[in-house]
Amino acid sequence: PQLPTPWEGVREASAYPAGPAQRGADGPGGWETSEDCLYLNVWTPELGGRRPVLVWIYGGGFELGTASPPTTDGAALSRLTGAVVVAPNYRVGALGWLHPAGPDANEWRESANLGLQDQTAALHWIHDNIAAFGGDPANITVAGHSAGAFSIGALLTHPAARGTFHKAILHSGSIGRLYPPDISASITEDLMTQVGAKTMTELQAAPLSRIIEAQHTVIDQDFGARNLPGGRAWGLVHDGTVITEDPAQTIAAGAATHIPLLIGANRDEFRTFQYLYASEHYHHPADEPALLAEMELAGVQHPRALLEAYRSHQPPDRSSAESSELSDLRSQFLSDAVYRRRATHLAELQTKAGGPAHTYLFSAEPLGPHYGAFHGCERFYAFDQLALLDIDTPEHRTARDTLIGAWRGFLADGDPGWPAYDPDDPKGTRTRQIGGGTPFVDEPPVDVSPWWNSAR
């Protein structure tokens, strides 16, 4: 990313910019895309004063997304929180997360993790300019969902982003999704083969459409496999030049103790992928041994015992057919492995290092119990879309107001309104549940935790 070319006078900036180049966005129900995408949007209640600033980093699996509506409704988020909301675009897919490979890779080593570099460049602009929009440059909170939250997990300890923000909200993403350079380089090499390029220079000259179409074919189609050891996908790479250290290790060493964290996950994260890709059979284990093998791959010390613990959690109205039951069990396991356990792991690392962290579990069910609290459902509440979904009921308004109230308090002074996470508290870890039957829960659940080991 480069600094913008200076201009004289007043620049017209009243139209939303295109999102980054990506697969399947242009067309009905989508949004405009372009390689010329490094812009950001600002929504402010007023130009005067010094309001808290919320920098929203969108999700989309590191493959999709835009900082503009319909994906990002910063106007609603600003209205609900009272904050100045800023949403920057960052590059996605191969253009944002490709790890340089091939004979000229060393010449391109500074072009790794370009999406993270885009986010960092935006944070510097925001820190330097947000006062002109009514924001307080001394009170900037970076917040994000899914890939945005995983990006924040890296930004917490990224030297180039140091000093650009003061607090962080991570929802459905934390740390632990960092790919080794050998796997990421092999993905790039496969992309080159698909595109017909032998070097990075030739790849840069290839038609954009060919790269966009090929980038989807060289990664795992199963979302669970992407996030387990050995998985292949676009995303953060431990490349050694841009990301030089593992964020988990750096946070454990105390690098982020000055940054208060608010870390959330949805109760049924993987229901999204279970039902979205049901027809392709990506999500369905071939049989029970295959699911047990996946659990072992994730570091589960007692996979059979964990499987039975998940079985005991199955509601009676769920289908008893073997294929459906295994799919449900895999959803529970992956919700924990990819999102919920990683969230509490980050809170534990931060707390033990001496830094503040609060946790919450979002359990509201906007589409009913069949879909549960699925991945991404919190955005219906954060972007005030209850009426749009015809679920503007007291129950859902309470969930929205509780979530937004926590964010608003955290934006103001780092306190969402409940005790900080404490893994050693004899009363439990005090994870706030939003939209569920009880105000607080043990997270991870005490009847499931013994069957995992310390691997993350």
C-alpha positions, 0 to 999 in steps of 0.5 A: 500500500502506498500513500495517496497522491496529494490534492488541492482544495476539497475532494469529493468523497460522498460515494462509496468506493469499490470493494477489493477484487474478489470472486463472485461479488459483481452482479445481482446482490453483490457489490462493485469491485476493483483493484483500485480499492484502498480507500476507507469509509467514515461515519460520524455523528458530528464533526466536533468533539472527541468521540471514541473511534471504532475501526471495523475490519470486515470478515469474509474468510480472507476471500470476500468482503468490502468496507461499504454497504451492504456488507458493512453498515457503518451508519447503523454501527455509529448510530447504535454506539455513538462512535465515529466508525471507520471501515477500511478496505483491504485486499483479499484472496491471492491479491491480499494474502499470497505468499511469494514463491518461485525463483524470484520470490526473494525479490517479492518478500516484502509483498507478503501479507499485503492485506495486513499491510493494507490494514496497518496503512489505514490505521496510521491514516486514521490515527493521524486524521480522525480528529477532523471527523470528530474522533478521539485519536487517543481512543481508537478501538479496532474491531472485527468479525471472522477474518477481520478478528483473526487479522486483529489477532496479528495486529495486536503484536505487529510492530508496524501497527504499534501505537495506532489503536488502544483497544480491540474487539475480536468477534468470531476470530482471535489467534491461531489461524497463522499458516506456515510459509511452506504450505502457503508457498505451495498454494502460490505455486499451484496458483502459478501453474493454474494461471500459467506463470513461472515467476512472481513477475509473470503472475503479476502480469497475468489477467486479473480474471484468471487469478480470481478464478484460479485462486479458489481452486488451489485451497481446501473447499472444506472450511473445517479442513482449512482451519486444522493443521495442514489446512490450505487457505488464503490468510495470515502467513508466518512469512518472516518478513512482515509477520516475524513472530507468532502472535500467540507467543508474543502475547504470552510474553506480554506484548499486548498487556497495554491493550484491553481486549473484548473477545466474543464467539458465537455458540454454534459457529459452524452451523453456517458452513454445515448448512451452507455447503450441505449439498456439496457434502464438504461438511459431512464426515465419511464415518465416525473414525474420520471424525475421530481422526480430525479431533486427533489432528486438532490436538484432542487427547481423548477424541472418543471421550470428547465425541461422547461428551458432544453427543450428550449435548445433542438436543433431542429434536436433532435428527438421529440419522447417522450422517446428520448426527455426525455432521452435527457433532462435527459442527460442535467440535469445529465451533470449539476448535476454530472459534470458541477455544481459541477465543478463551485461549487468547483471553487466558494468554492475555490475562496470565501476561497481566493484561485485561481481557473480557469474554462473551458468548453470543447465543441469540438465534435469529433464524431459530434453533435449527440454525442456532447462533451461527457464524456471522449472525451477530451482525444482524444485531450489530448492524441493527437489521432486526426489522429487516429480518422480521425478528424485531421482538423484545427478545432479540432487541434485548440481545442487540442492546446487550451486545451494543451496550457492551461494545459502547462501554468498552469503546468508552473506557475498556469496561463492557460491564462484567468481570474480566476473564479469570481462568483461576476464579473458583466461581468460573471464568465469568464469560458473559452470555448474550441471548442465552438462558443464563447471564454467565457461562463457563467457557469452555464448558467444564464438561467438555474441557477435560478431553482436550489437551493444551494444544490449540 
